[in-house]
Amino acid sequence: MKGVNAAVAAVLIGTAFAVPAPSPVELDKRQSPSGVFSALNAVDTAFAGVLNGVAADASEASQIFSAALTAVEDTIKAQATARPSNVEQAVSVVSSILTPQPTNLYKNIVQLAANGLGPSASDFNLLVVGSLVGPNSENNLNLRSPAQPIYPKKSSTDAPYSLTEAQLRRVIYIPPAFTYGSKSPVILVPGTGNTGYESFSGNYIPLLTGVSYADPVWLNIPEQFLGDAQINSEYITYAINYISGISSSKNVTVLAWSQGGLDTQWALKYWPSTRGVVSNFIANSPDFHGTVLAYAVCPSFPNIPCSPAIIQQEYNSNFVTTLRRNGGDSAYVPTTTIFSSTDEIVQPQSPVTGASAFLNDARNVGVSNNQVQAICGGRPAGLVYTHEGVLYNPLGVALAMDVLRNGGPGRIDRINLDVVCNQIVGTGLGLNNVVLTEKAIGIAAVRILLEDNKVFDEPGIKGYAA
Ligand SMILES: *[C@@H]1O[C@H](CO)[C@@H](O)[C@H](O)[C@H]1NC(C)=O
């Protein structure tokens, strides 16, 4: 690893930012064409414009996404060997790069990649030209029929689907080891810009595979969750009723990350049949109130379009406002939220009751809202954790395991906080898990740059919710 070069780091991540030790690896200037830096500066100008309330003009804006993509690509391809040497260093580098807002996500991704914590060159090639296969597949052959029909509706009070049953069913990836009801099913719902496998292969897939108290499946949703959040919610709804229906009608747990939490709440609100079969909802870094940082990934919106799901995750979007109305800001099933005040994507996440992740409990179903800083404050597990870092945070992992083993909502009085708050990553996780989990956010950023179906206006609210 190379030594510190604060000047290069400052160019990459903005002047208002100092990099603490251990320092990120310097980008090799010989391998990084100057075009990378000018492209990043163009992106930076756009971000600055957004932060100051002045959007770039349309002609400038039209080049920003391709410039950013080129910059990310060049930088990722220029680095090959950087890698943190241990988990302490990995977590420290991540927290030094992904500081709280104001943030420049694309530059941060480049920094992560330069430190072996972002997509590699081969990942990048796959993202641009590859197809999603194996555990990332969006087209799975799920031949079993549920015990009772669940389509077109499981219950007369459910909203209508706009997708066919075949479309809904094929996004569910069921691993060969799935027991169809011998163990408790867990449905893993990804974050924006990811497949389920990308979001969870570094954390809950390895943690839950082979244990007696959980049986994971995951969702690989078309457009990697960047399309209309209302449609994304249809996939979650169907998966809940389908997985229960092919598992001896057992209840399921939904473990979600980011938009996965928001859309699961939408599913529970508008498809009441799901509530009867979800024992637990575990929401990691959810944005039940969207995020004031949504347009950090679309800095020139509305001059150039943005992905529907990102527009819908703006703090006061129609989607968020509609969801929260009539008790949608309260849990429908026993719910455990886990979040970090230093989330670089979803804000605000503090104070606890004002956090986007916070859910009320008007129906008395049981909610526990857990901000890692509020519970482990001052100790390692309560320091700087990112949006994705919540997935390997020791308290987050301990709470998820508590829910799965003991029933939800998660309770910190069932957790040994003296042990857990002094860990850096959850029990059972190590350096490879941190690297893979951090990669998910870089993959999401590239997907947002690449996505074809961007729009100028938020999708209309469907009739069933309007
Ligand atoms: C299934 O989940 C629902 C809703 O959380 C709950 O009321 C019900 O008791 C659960 N059933 C079983 C068998 O756990």
The ligand as a Tripos MOL2 file, in Angstrom:
@<TRIPOS>MOLECULE
LIG
   14    14     1     0     0
SMALL
NO_CHARGES

@<TRIPOS>ATOM
      1 C1        -47.7790  -14.9070   11.8290 C.3       1 LIG1
      2 O1        -47.6050  -13.4990   11.8150 O.3       1 LIG1
      3 C2        -48.7280  -12.7860   12.2630 C.3       1 LIG1
      4 C3        -48.4630  -11.3050   12.0530 C.3       1 LIG1
      5 O2        -47.2410  -10.9080   12.5990 O.3       1 LIG1
      6 C4        -49.0130  -13.1430   13.7080 C.3       1 LIG1
      7 O3        -50.1650  -12.4710   14.1490 O.3       1 LIG1
      8 C5        -49.1960  -14.6400   13.8290 C.3       1 LIG1
      9 O4        -49.3270  -14.9870   15.1980 O.3       1 LIG1
     10 C6        -48.0270  -15.3760   13.2440 C.3       1 LIG1
     11 N1        -48.2910  -16.8020   13.2450 N.am      1 LIG1
     12 C7        -47.4240  -17.6710   13.7160 C.2       1 LIG1
     13 C8        -47.8200  -19.1030   13.6270 C.3       1 LIG1
     14 O5        -46.3300  -17.3390   14.1790 O.2       1 LIG1
@<TRIPOS>BOND
     1     1     2 1
     2     1    10 1
     3     2     3 1
     4     3     4 1
     5     3     6 1
     6     4     5 1
     7     6     7 1
     8     6     8 1
     9     8     9 1
    10     8    10 1
    11    10    11 1
    12    11    12 1
    13    12    13 1
    14    12    14 2
@<TRIPOS>SUBSTRUCTURE
     1 LIG1         1 GROUP 0 **** ****
